[in-house]
């Protein structure tokens, strides 16, 4: 186990190399993931994220004695995700399944009900299945009802959690700091873990000159989540999400480095080295590029 990545950052960044904007070929992504998992910063890295339709390709890319943990991203109907989670190859462990339950403006409850059913089938009582399912819920119509339903399923003992989109190819896919703060606090109030996806390319909130979109920073999210977990209201959480000066964010985060991360499970990034570089520059990770 690496001692250079603090407990607060353990598994923060899932390896989404095959997804846009990086869109690496799967063989290249597997080779890079192998290097990440063997590096000094391995504790920072979560599973390799793979579309459900490409999971079968993994077996031909692995060495005989190799083991790999993956997260399956649903690019097929939920009914077909049952097939994806039951991989016969013992070298491949499906650790999590992630799927959108609705498009923006649609009622998320029908899709959520279907995904909770998948969670039940994947984790029968006494079987110790250990498969976590993340329901990607749009930050629009029906959001709070969906969070209530997820919290109710967790109260039954099901390993299901939320996932939210924080960016994309259109401005409406970037929630405002107030909207994201409200969601973080709503998850806090329900004891509901969550993942994020898209847009978290740098540590601190910034304007992307190519797209003109203002992106959330992952250090902002980390500081905001820590504040929310300690009981902060929506407004101060939103202020942390709005900050463009890294100093108050680092100051807050530094006081929690030795403890596990609350609420926020992590996020997928098409690059591992970019967030790692930012964390080193901010002094939150003690290391250098030796691999």
N, C-alpha and C positions, 0 to 999 in steps of 0.2 A: 504493500500500500504506500502510495506517495505521501510524504509529509509536506510537500510544497503546495498542495492545493488544500485550502482550509475546508473544514467540515461544512461550512455554510454554502460552499460552491460545489459540493459533491454532486456529480451527475447533472449539472445545470444545463449543459448543451447537448441535446441529441444530435446525432450526425445525419443531417438531411442533405448530403452531398448530391444525391441524384435528382433533387427537386430544384425548380427555378429559384433564384436566377443562376445558380451554379450549373445545374443540369449535367453533372458528371456521368459518363458511361458507368454502368454498374460494375464492371471489372475494375475500373480505376477507383471507384468509391470503396469497394471491398479492400483493395490493396492499401488505400490511404487509411481506412478505418483500422486495419491491422496494425499500421504504424502508430496510430493514435493510442490504441489500447496497450501498446508495448512501451509507451513513452513515459517520461517523468510526470506529465500532466494527465495521465490516464484517468484519474479520479474525476476530472472535470467532465469527461465524455460519457454520455449515455449510450443507448443502443443505436445501431444503424437503422434508419427509417427506410422502409422499402414499400413501394406500392403493392397491393395485394396481387395484382396481375403479374408481378415480376418475381414473386417470392420463389417460385419453382426454379428460377435461374440460378439461385444462390448455390445450390449443391455442387454444381460444376466448377465453382470458383473457389471452393474451400479445399485445404489440404486434408489428408486422411485423418489426422488426429486433432484437427482444429475445432474450436467451439466458437460460436458467435451468437450474441443476443441481438434480436431485432425487434423493431416496432413495426407493425403492419398498418399502413395507411389505406383506408378504404377507398378504392377507386372502382368498386363494384357494389351492387346492392347488398344490404346488410345480410340477407339470407346466404349469400355466397361467402361472407366473411367467416361463417362456420367452417368452411373448407380450408380457408387460409390459416386459421388458428391451429389446425391439427396437422402439423408438418410431420411427416414420417421420419425424416432424416434426423438422427439423434444429435448431429453436430449443430443443428439450428434450434435455438430456443426462442419461441415467440413470447416476449415479455409483456407486450401491450398491443392493443388494437385501438386505432383512432379513426373515427368516422364522423362526417357531418350528418346531422339529423334533419336539417332543413336548409333551404335557401333563404336569403334575406326576404322578409315579409311573409314567409310561410309559417304555419303553426308548427313548432318543433315537437309537440307532444307525441304525435303518431310515430315519428321516426325514433324519438327517444324511447318510447315503449318497446319498440322492436329491438333497439340496442341493449336495453336492460334485459330483455329476454336472452339475447346472446350472452350477456354477462352471467346469467343464471346457468345456462347450458355449459359455459366454460368453467364454472366454479361450483360444481355440485357439492352439497353438504358432505363434509368428511373426506373429500377427494384431494384437498390441498392443491387445487389447480393453479392458483397464483397468477392468473392472467388479469391485468388491469385493463379496463375499457374506458376510453376517453370520448365523451360525446361533444363534438364541436357544435356549439350553439351560437347562432347569429345574434349580434347585439341589437336586436330589433324586436319585433312583435313576439310576445310570449316568453320573453327571457326569464323573468322572475318565476313564472310558473314552472319553466323547465328546471330552474335551479332548485325549486322546492321538490320536484319529482326526483331529481338526482340525490338530494339530501335524504329523501325518504328511502330510496333504494340503498344508500349507504347505511342508513339506520337498520336495515335488514341484514347488514353484514356483507353486502355485495361490493366488490372492489371496482366501483365505477366513479368517475370524476368528470370534471368539466374541461372544456378546451375552448379557447377564444382566439379569433383572428385579430391581429394588431397591425395589419398592413396588407398590401396587395397592389394590384395594377390600377386601382381606382381610388379616388379620394375618400369615398364613403366607406371604404374598408379600413380606414385609419380612425379608430375611436378617439374622441377628444380626451384630454386628461381627466375631465370631470366624468365622462362616461366610463372610462377604464377604472377610475377610482371607485365609482359606484359599484361596479362589478366586483372589484377586489373586496370591498367592504361587505357586499352581499354574500360572497363566498365565505368570508370570515364569520359572518353572523350565522351561517349554516354549517360551519365546520367542514367546508367542502374544498378539497384540493383542486387546483386547476393548472392546466398547461396553456402556453401561448404559442402562436405560430405566425410567421411572416412579419417582416418590417423591422425586426430587432437586430439591425446590422451593426450598430455601434453601442458603446456603453452609455453614452449621454445623448439626450434629446438633440436632434439636429435637423437642418434642412438639407435634403438631397438636391444638389444643383441640377442633376440630370432630369429628375421627374418633377421637381417643384413641390414634392410632398414633405411634410415634417414628420420625421420618424420618432417613435418612442425609443428611449435608451434602455438597455437591459439593466444598467446600474440604477436608473430611475425606478424601474419596476421593482428591483430588489429592495431598494430603500423604502419605497412606498408600501410594499408588502410587509416588511418588518414593522413599519409604523402601524399599519392596519392590524397586524397580529397583536400589537400591544394596546389596541383599543382606540387608535386615532379615528376621528370622524372623516367623512368624505372630503371635506375641504382641505385639511392639511395633507391628506394622502394625494389629492390632486395637485397641490403645490409642489410636492416632491416629484411628481410625474412631469411637471412643467419646467423644472429647473434645467438650465443649460450650463450652470457652473458645477463642475464635478465635486468641488470641495465639501459642501454640506452632505452630499450623497456618500462620499467616501468616509466622512467622519461618522455618519450614522452606521454604515455597514461595518466599519472596523470594530465597533463594539460588539458585534455578533459573530465574528468569524469562526469562533470555536464551537458554535452550536449548530445543530442541523437547521436547514432552511424550512421555515413554516409556510404552509399553504401552497406556495408556488412550486410545482413539481419541476418545471424547467421549460425549455423551448427548443424548437428545432432550428438549426442553422445550417445553411449549405456550406459554410466554412467553419472549421474549428479553430484555425489559427488566428482569424480576425478577432473574435472575442477574447481569445487567450492573450493576444498582443495588447488589447485594451486593458485587460485585468492586470497585466504586468506593469503597464505604464501608470496605472492608478495606484500601484503598490498593494493591490489586493491578493496577488499571487506572487510568490517568491520563486522566480525561475528565469531561465533563458532558453533560447533555441539551440539545443545541442543534438537535435535529431532531424 
